[in-house]
Amino acid sequence: MPRPRKSSLRVSLVLVGAVTLVGCGEEAEQRDLYASLEDCQKDWGRPEACEPAPRAAGTSHTGMWYGPHYAAGPAADGTTARGRHAVGSTRVTRGGFGSSSGLHSSGS
Amino acid sequence: MQREPCTPRPDWQLRCEKAGFAYHSIGGTYWDESACYSFTAEEVDLLESATDELHGLCLEACDYIVQRGRLHDFAIPEAFWGYVAESWRAEEPTLFGRFDLAWNGHGDPKLLEYNADTPTALVEASVAQWFWLQDVFPAHDQFNSLHERLIARWGELGETLPEATVVYFACARDSEEDLGNVQYLRDTATQAGLVTQHIFVEDIGWSEEEGAFVDLGNLPIEAAFKLYPWEWLARESFGPHILNRSCRWIEPAWKMLLSNKAILAVLWELFPGHANLLPCYFDAGPLSGDYVRKPLLSREGANVSLRRRGGAMMTGGSYGAEGYVYQALAPLAEFAEKYAVIGSWIVGDTPAGIGVREDDTPITSNTSRFLPHYFK
């Protein structure tokens, strides 16, 4: 009986070169959430600054809209500042991973 | 096992680059097809069997460590002990790992270490040497079913995730090699039907409102393959957020036990005298002969000390603060004054192929060259 091969029958790649490098994110950024596109435009003026707010990739639009990203900062009363017509905001911190990689190789 | 001189293909650089292996000359000569290693079918069977055996021993050792509460021996932050144990008990699936073996074709392959968390040298093992085989020795075989097995394993992993989950592929921004490995793995996952995205670890965000890690569009990251060591994730400022369990990480947290050199001492404690293991302890006392001191968490041969009669040699680096293990010295395969180590891959629970790294010194490091192999 012939010995079964131990190497792949076929090796094909579909994504090589697909990643492009992008700039670093800010330390903390914020994005306001709106109940409608109209409310978003009232705060930001430009329709292109607003985009649908999907709950997760691959799911359908929730009906809410996101305004653009901007550097987060506190309001005068100490709460999180946000646009006048926004119903909420998301505050995201970045840069909490990656500090060890400048010192060592990640691979082994 | 033999080392044979070979004539490099005239367009080998282009052939490697087309296969997504653009860093073939990183650090000077890395991919080296001026020679290759040849094996017999029986030798390949032995390597396959040893890899399968070692994988089984490691799983038994994990169970022992968790059951006996030995996580303190692994310098894992105490806040993560419960998380690691839970990950093991939940049988969170693993993708892959690479056993580094000392073997010269005679006797039993001996485990030097297990790269269980962030193994690299994958594109060269899975893709570049496969194309080399088609070009140079098309009538022969190669111990390398990595590509097929990775696709199959991603399919199995995908079945454990909620439908339409996006799997993010994360690595550090500043390493071309890491990016190449991650791009390749993402490619195999995509071929398995998974929805994938790339993200650099530095770009991963944390949303307090969502209680989740998020991507650059602030969408929740619910599953992530990370080519970024667990011991770094756990110690960096976002580390505590991992414990809210909003993300499924691949490799799973229990791999922290196997990628740590402490596993070598625990394996010897559990299976003393095993044919594929070397004597190894948390102190040098029990070792009567030549030995190697390895930091618990070092990578790519950093801070390794080789002590033998008549001299010592040591590599540089900044590891060692967490402690060391002391492993009996196993002579590496030596051909033409080069030292070779065999990296033997496991994908899921199946041995999937080998890659041979070669160095001018007996300590394999990130500058060691990769040579292709075939068997007949």
Chai-1 contact restraints between the chains, C-beta under 6 A:
chainA,res_idxA,chainB,res_idxB,connection_type,confidence,min_distance_angstrom,max_distance_angstrom,comment,restraint_id
A,R5,B,D141,contact,1.0,0.0,6.0,A-B,restraint_1
A,K6,B,D141,contact,1.0,0.0,6.0,A-B,restraint_2
A,K6,B,F143,contact,1.0,0.0,6.0,A-B,restraint_3
A,S7,B,D141,contact,1.0,0.0,6.0,A-B,restraint_4
A,S7,B,Q142,contact,1.0,0.0,6.0,A-B,restraint_5
A,S7,B,N144,contact,1.0,0.0,6.0,A-B,restraint_6
A,S8,B,W130,contact,1.0,0.0,6.0,A-B,restraint_7
A,S8,B,S145,contact,1.0,0.0,6.0,A-B,restraint_8
A,S8,B,H147,contact,1.0,0.0,6.0,A-B,restraint_9
A,S8,B,E148,contact,1.0,0.0,6.0,A-B,restraint_10
A,V11,B,V127,contact,1.0,0.0,6.0,A-B,restraint_11
A,V11,B,W130,contact,1.0,0.0,6.0,A-B,restraint_12
A,V11,B,H147,contact,1.0,0.0,6.0,A-B,restraint_13
A,L13,B,G20,contact,1.0,0.0,6.0,A-B,restraint_14
A,L13,B,D187,contact,1.0,0.0,6.0,A-B,restraint_15
A,V14,B,D187,contact,1.0,0.0,6.0,A-B,restraint_16
A,V14,B,T190,contact,1.0,0.0,6.0,A-B,restraint_17
A,L15,B,D187,contact,1.0,0.0,6.0,A-B,restraint_18
A,L15,B,T190,contact,1.0,0.0,6.0,A-B,restraint_19
A,V16,B,G20,contact,1.0,0.0,6.0,A-B,restraint_20
A,V19,B,Q183,contact,1.0,0.0,6.0,A-B,restraint_21
A,V19,B,H198,contact,1.0,0.0,6.0,A-B,restraint_22
A,G25,B,D203,contact,1.0,0.0,6.0,A-B,restraint_23
A,A56,B,L219,contact,1.0,0.0,6.0,A-B,restraint_24
A,A56,B,P220,contact,1.0,0.0,6.0,A-B,restraint_25
A,A57,B,V166,contact,1.0,0.0,6.0,A-B,restraint_26
A,A57,B,L219,contact,1.0,0.0,6.0,A-B,restraint_27
A,G58,B,A164,contact,1.0,0.0,6.0,A-B,restraint_28
A,T90,B,S207,contact,1.0,0.0,6.0,A-B,restraint_29
A,T90,B,E209,contact,1.0,0.0,6.0,A-B,restraint_30
A,T90,B,N218,contact,1.0,0.0,6.0,A-B,restraint_31
A,V92,B,G205,contact,1.0,0.0,6.0,A-B,restraint_32
A,V92,B,S207,contact,1.0,0.0,6.0,A-B,restraint_33
A,V92,B,V214,contact,1.0,0.0,6.0,A-B,restraint_34
A,V92,B,N218,contact,1.0,0.0,6.0,A-B,restraint_35
A,T93,B,W206,contact,1.0,0.0,6.0,A-B,restraint_36
A,R94,B,G205,contact,1.0,0.0,6.0,A-B,restraint_37
A,G96,B,W206,contact,1.0,0.0,6.0,A-B,restraint_38
A,G96,B,S237,contact,1.0,0.0,6.0,A-B,restraint_39
A,G96,B,F238,contact,1.0,0.0,6.0,A-B,restraint_40
A,F97,B,V201,contact,1.0,0.0,6.0,A-B,restraint_41
A,F97,B,I204,contact,1.0,0.0,6.0,A-B,restraint_42
A,F97,B,E236,contact,1.0,0.0,6.0,A-B,restraint_43
A,F97,B,F238,contact,1.0,0.0,6.0,A-B,restraint_44
A,G98,B,A172,contact,1.0,0.0,6.0,A-B,restraint_45
A,G98,B,V201,contact,1.0,0.0,6.0,A-B,restraint_46
A,G98,B,E202,contact,1.0,0.0,6.0,A-B,restraint_47
A,S99,B,E236,contact,1.0,0.0,6.0,A-B,restraint_48
A,S100,B,W232,contact,1.0,0.0,6.0,A-B,restraint_49
A,S101,B,A172,contact,1.0,0.0,6.0,A-B,restraint_50
A,S105,B,R299,contact,1.0,0.0,6.0,A-B,restraint_51
A,S105,B,E300,contact,1.0,0.0,6.0,A-B,restraint_52
A,S105,B,N366,contact,1.0,0.0,6.0,A-B,restraint_53
A,S106,B,T118,contact,1.0,0.0,6.0,A-B,restraint_54
A,S106,B,A172,contact,1.0,0.0,6.0,A-B,restraint_55
A,S106,B,D178,contact,1.0,0.0,6.0,A-B,restraint_56
A,S106,B,L227,contact,1.0,0.0,6.0,A-B,restraint_57
A,S106,B,Y228,contact,1.0,0.0,6.0,A-B,restraint_58
A,G107,B,T118,contact,1.0,0.0,6.0,A-B,restraint_59
A,G107,B,T120,contact,1.0,0.0,6.0,A-B,restraint_60
A,G107,B,D178,contact,1.0,0.0,6.0,A-B,restraint_61
A,S108,B,N115,contact,1.0,0.0,6.0,A-B,restraint_62
A,S108,B,T118,contact,1.0,0.0,6.0,A-B,restraint_63
A,S108,B,R299,contact,1.0,0.0,6.0,A-B,restraint_64
